[in-house]
């Protein structure tokens, strides 16, 4: 078993890492305080090819494998977790569209995503339906040869920046088989946005999208009517592994800062890293993050080999964000009063990473998936 990245993947990590440290990290605090990205950032992400990661080459994309996409997201997260979300959305939605769209749809939809002209959101969660996503209530009402979308989606990352969205709405019977996926332009005349006030990831643009009769047609349907949740959602099997790697990257960045501090800071005539009470917790959290990272990349390797990544991806998703939150917390304690202040990076990292314990499935939801894979549906909750 080879745990090493390829030369091409190492080059990608170096390139994205340098970009993130030069163009993202210096603005992290200001973006958090302002609650929005600095002007021009989305265009720079597009120029760097970060919206093109999973888009096929024939449509202007880079057509990278999932491991490489995870590498890029981890490098961004180490600089500023909030910046990951439009990039993650482009990778997920672009991949789903590529797998389910017609040639005409792909020629229209994918080049703008790859270039960054189209910033995409995933509009699934509703005020009363988060984990129970198969029972969403937002309806697509028949209207001539098409439908009109009416209802609310909430907790949508990058909602305030998005020009387009993959929207799930009910066109038929109750349950997953009555849901259709639409790829739509977020027309201001029919879509109202509201940014939510959050604990962390404040510049990520999480918000509400309220649809007031947005007209859609058959050309906007992804896959087939009534098959949106069942078929299209299969394309998101790796999303939990991506999010896990983002969490691990935040935890590792905080630990690296704490380890450096433990080597510099002196107390009682020696570096504080000489004390077991300081060093051993850092070792424990570094070990947990390392293991979570390996499970996350295992899921992506399985996906790239054509296998089913759901077991390792869901194992990673319930564990990695928890491990990352605890690691960042320990980093804060290692810094003492210097970690508590918002003048340093640790407090913001802690606020930001907590949200990943909710994103794309809680620990309970992901443990349920693992239980059913291990025990079978007949013997699992």
N, C-alpha and C positions, 0 to 999 in steps of 0.2 A: 504494500500500500504506500502510495507516494503522497506525502503531505505538503509537497512544495508546489508553489505556483510556477507556471511557465514563464519563460523570459518575457513574452508578450504581456502577460498579466502583471509581472513585476514592473514593467515599463508603464503600464496603465496606472498602477498604484502610485508610482513616483510622479507621473504627470498630473494626475488628479490631486494628489497630496500637495504638490507645489502650488497648483492653482488655488486650492482651498486655503492654504496658509497665507498666500499673498493677497487674494481677492475677497476672501470671506472672513477669516478669523479676525482681522483688524477691525471689522465693523460689527462684530457679534453683539457687543454690549449696546451700541447705539441702536441697532435694529431691534433688540429686545425692548429697550426703553421707548422707542418710537412705535413699536407694534407693527412694523412693516419692513420689507426689504429695502435696502438702499436703492435709489434710482439707478437703473441700468443693469442690475444684477441678473434679472431673468434673461436679458439679451446676451450677457456674457456667458451664462450657462449654456445657452443655445449655441453660441459661437464655439464653445469648448466641446461641443458634441455630446453634452450630457443628457439631452432630451432624445438622442438618437440611439441610445444603448441597445434597445431590443427591437428597433425597427429594421426590417429587411433592407439590404443594400439597394435593391432596385427602386426603393422609395426614398432614398436619401439617408438611410440609417446606417448604423455600424454593425448591426446583426451580431452582437456579442452574446456569448453564452451566459447562463445565469450566474455562474461563479464570478465571471468578470464584472457583471452588473453589481453583485454583492460587494466586490472589492471597491468599486467606484463609490457606492453609497457609504461604505464604512469610512472612506477617506473624507467625504463631505461631512459626515456626522461628527468626526473627531474635531472639526473646525466649528461647526454650528449645526446642530440637529435640525433646526427649523428649515434649513435650506434643502434638506433631503426630500421634502414632501412633493414638490412639483416634479422632481426628477424621478422619484419612486412612482408617482402617478403615470408619468409618460412611459416608463418601462412596463408597468402592469397593463395599462389601457392599450398602449401600442402593441404589446404582445397579444392581447385578447383580440383586438381588431384584426391583426395579421392572420390569426388562426381562424377567424369566423367570417370575415368580410368577403364580398364579391370583388373581382378585379376592379370594377368601376368604383366601388366604395373605397378600396384601398388606395387607388390612384388619387382620389379626392382627399381622403382623411390623413394618410400617413405622412406625406412630405411636410405639411405644416407642423405636425407634431415633432418630426425629426429636427426641423430647423428652429423650433421654439416660437414660431408664429402662432401656433395654437398651444395654449397652456390648458392642460386637461385636469378634470376632477372626476372622482368616482362618487356618484350620488346614489348611495344605497340606504344608509341609516336614516331612520325617521324618528320623530319625537317619542313614539311608543314602540318602536321596533329597532333594536340594536342587535343583540345576539340572536334574536328570533327573526332573522332577516328574511327567511322564506315566506313569512306571513306579512310582508309589507302591505300597506293599505293604499298608498298613492295610486290613483287610477289614470289610465290612458283611456279616455272616453272616445268611442267611435265618432268620426266626423267626416262624412263623405268617404273618400278613398283612404283616409288616414285616421289620426287620432288627435286629441288635444290633451296635454299633460296639465293636471291640476293637483296641487298638494305641496307638502313641505318635506324637504330633506334637511337633516341637521348633522352637526359634527362632521362637516365635510372639509377635509384638509385642502388648503389652497383655494377655498371657495372664493375669496375676494380677488384672486388673481386670474381665475380660470376664464378662458374664452369659450371652452367647450366642456362637455361632461358626458360620461357614460351613465345614463339614467335608467334605473330599474323601476318599472311601473306595472301595475296589475292590468292585464287585458282580458283575463279569463277567470277560471275557477280559483277557489281558495288553494293555498299551498304553493309550493315551488313551481308546479307545472302551469300556473296561470300568470307567470311573470314574464314580461318581455323586456329586453334591453334595447335602448335607443342611444345612438350617438348624436348629440344635438349641439347646436350653437346656442349659447346662453344669451338669447335676445333680450336686451334690456327692457323692451316693451312688454315682455311676458314673464320676466324673471327678476325677482327682487332679492337682494343680498343683504346680509347683516353679519358683520364680524362679531364673534363671541369674545368675551373677556376671559382670558385663561390664566391659570397658574404659571404655565411655562409654554415654550415654543410660541411666544407671543407674536413673532413676525411671520409665522407659518400660515396665517390667513384662514384659520379654522372658522367656519361660519355656517349660517343657514342659507338655503336656497328655497325661495317660495315661488312655485310655478303657478301662473295665473292664465291658463288656457294657451300654453305654448303649442302651436301646431306642429305636428310631425307626420311624416308619411312613410310608406314602405321603404323608401330609399334610406331612411334613418334607422331601420331595424337591423340590429346586429344578430346574425344567425337567422332565426325564424321566430315568428310570433309564438309566445307561450313557452319558448325554450330558453329564455334569457338567463334565468337563475340556474337551471340544470346544466346547460352546456357552457355558457360563457363563464360562469364562476369556476369552472375547472381550470381556466387560465390563471387563476389567482392562487394555485396550490403552493407556489413558492413565496408568496408575499410575506408569510409569517417568518420565513427564514431571512428574508431581506430585513425586516423590522428587527429581528433578533440581532443581526450583525450591526445594525445601526446602534442598538442599545449597548452592545459589547464595546463598540468603538468609543462611545461616550464614557463608559466605565473605565476603559483602558487609558483614555486621555487624562481622566481625573487621577487615576492611580499613578500614572507617569509623573504628573505634577507633584503628587504627595511623596513619591519616592525621591524625587529630586530635592524636595523640601527637607525630608528626613536626613538626607546627606549633608545639607547645608546648615540647618538650624542646630544650634548647640544649647544644651542645658546641663548643668552640673559638670561643666568642663569637657563635654564630649558631644558628638552628633547624636541627635535623638534616635537615629536609626540603630544605635548600639543597644537600645533598650528593647527587650523582647516584647514589651507591651505595645511598642510602636511597630516593630518589624514584623512580628508574627501575624497580626491582622492583615497587613498588606500582602504578605505571602498567601494567606488563605484566600483573599479576594482575587488576587492575580491567578491563582489556580482555578477558581470557579469560573472566571471569565474566559480563561484559556479553554477549559472544557466546553463551555457554552459556545464558543466560537467554532470549535471542531464539529459539534453537532449541527450547527447552522450550515457550515460548508458541506457537511455530509449530505444534507437535504438538497443543496444545489447541485452537488455532484451526481446524486441519484437522478435528479430532473434532467441534467444534461445527458445522462446515459439512457434516457428514455424510460426510466422507472417511475414508480409512484413515490413522491417525496413527502407525503402527508405525515407519516409517522415521525421521522426526525424533525420535520418542520414544526409540527405541533409540540413535540418535546422541547425544541429550542424556544418556541414562543412563550410557553408558560414559565420557563426557567430563566432565559437570558435577561429579560427586562428586570426581573426580581433581583438577579445577581448584580446587574448594573446599578440599580438603585442603591443596593447595600454597599457596593464598592465606592460609589460616589459619596455616600454618607460617611464611610470610613475615611475617605480622602479629606472630607471637610473636618472630621475630628482630628486628623493628623495635623492639619494646618492650625487648629485651635481657633482663636479669635480672628486670625487672618482668613480662615476659610468661611467664617460666618458672614463677612462683609460682602456686599454686592460689588465692591471695588475689584474683587478678584473673580476668577471664572468658575469657582467650585459651586457657589450658591446657584448660579444660573443653570449649570449642568444638572444639578439635583432637581430643580424645578422642571427642567425640560424632559429628563428621562423618565420621570414618574408617569408621564402620559403614555409611554409605550407599553405600560402594563394594561392599558385599555385598548390601544389601537389594534384593529383587525382581530379582535377576539380576546376576551379576558382569560385569566388563568383557568377559571372553571370551564369555559367553553373549549379551550384547547386540551385540557385534561380529559374532557369527555370524548373528544375525538381520539385521543391516544387510548383511552379505555376501550372504546369500541373496536379499535384496530387490534388490541392485544387480546381482549376477551371475546370479541364477537358481539353483535348487537343483542343476541339473545341473553347474554350474561352480564352486559354492561348497563350502567344507568341510562 
